[in-house]
Amino acid sequence: LAAIAAMVWISTYRTATRELYRARLAKATVYGLALILAYANLQMNLRSDEKSADTVVAALYKYQGKYGHYPQKLDELAPEFLPAIPRPSWSPFVFSAEAQGFTLLYVEIPPGGKRKYKTRSKSWERQAD
């Protein structure tokens, strides 16, 4: 959207000199590339966090399979089931063991995008703040 707005802004100045037009086009290109890079970085972080969360969930199920219950803290998974507890991009995992399963939650995108793992359905759901 920012790149489109910049292109419209550039094209509205028909009386501008060729040098001014080139300068505006260069600025619009830089802003557009910055926007694309920021979005790509966000997507990379999201995929990395999803992979880390799935790894923790798999380790929790392995722990439960071996000991018959879920750990009280994620730290109990390391080093037997995970070399170290991964940390998502924005904040650490929030974990709680329950009688019939567990809850694992992490911030996907601040300030309000969270993902919560549900043991009943064995799936992730997005949760608003």
N, C-alpha and C positions, 0 to 999 in steps of 0.2 A: 504494500500500500504506500509506503513511504517513497519507494522508487517511482511509482506511478504519479504520485503527487508532485514529485520533483520534476518529472518529465513535463507535466502539465504546466508547472511554474516556469520552466525553461521556455516552452513553446509560446507562452502568452506574451513574451517580450519580443515582438517582431522588430522593433526599432533598435534593439541592442546591437552593438558592434559584434563583429565576428569573434573577437578576442573574449568579450564578455560572455558570449554564447558558449564558447569552448570552456571557459572557466566554470560556468554554471553546469555544463554537462559533466565536467570532471568531478565537481562536488557531488552531483547527483549520483554518479557512478560509485564514488567512494561510499556514500551513505547506503546505497543499494547493496554493495558488497558487504559492508559491515552488518547490515540487517540479515543477509543470507548467512554469513558466518556465525552470527549470534544464534540464529535458528538452528543451524547445523550442530553447534556446540550443545544447545539445549537437548536436541534429539539424541546426541551421543550420550549425554549424561543420563537421560531417561532410560535408554537401552541398557546401559551399564548398571543402573540401579535395579532394573527389572531382573537382570541376570544374577546380581548379588542376592536379591530377595528370594529368587527361586532356589538358589544354592542353599540359603539358610533354611528354607522350608524343607528341602530334601534332607538336610542334616537333622532337622527336628524329627522327621519321620523315621530316620535310621536310629536315632537315639531312643525313640519310643519303642521301636522294634527290638532293640537290644535290652533295654531296661524295664519295659512295660509301663512307662510313664514318661511324660515330657519333662524336660529340665525346668528348674525354677528360674534360672537366668540363662541368657544366651551364652555367657562365658563358659558354661559347662560343656558346650559343644567343642571347644578348642582344647587341646589339639587333636583329640581322638577323631572327631567327625569333620572338622574344618581346621586348616592350618592357623587361621585367625578369623575373628568375626569381621566380615566386611562392613564398611560404613557407607551408607548412601551419600549422595552429593550434598544434600541440604541439612540433614539431621540424622542422628543415630536411629536404629530400629527401636520401636517400642514393643516389648514382648510381655505377654502374661500367659502363664500356664493355667488351664482350667480343668475341671473334672473330666469333661468329654472332649478336650482338644486344647487348642491354644489360639491366641490372637497375636498376629504380627502386623504392625502398622509402620508405615514410613511416609515422610513428606515427599510427594512427587514434584510438585511445583509450589513454592511459597507464593502467597501466604495461605492458600486454602486447599490445594490439591493433595489429597492423601490417598494411599492405597492400603487396603486392609485385606488380609488373608482370612478366609472363612473355612474352618476345618470341616464343617458339615457338607459344604458343596465342593470342597477342595478347589477353590477358585479365588481369584482376586476380585475385589470390587473397588470402584472409585468412591471416595467419600468426601463430601463437602465439609468445610469447617463449621 
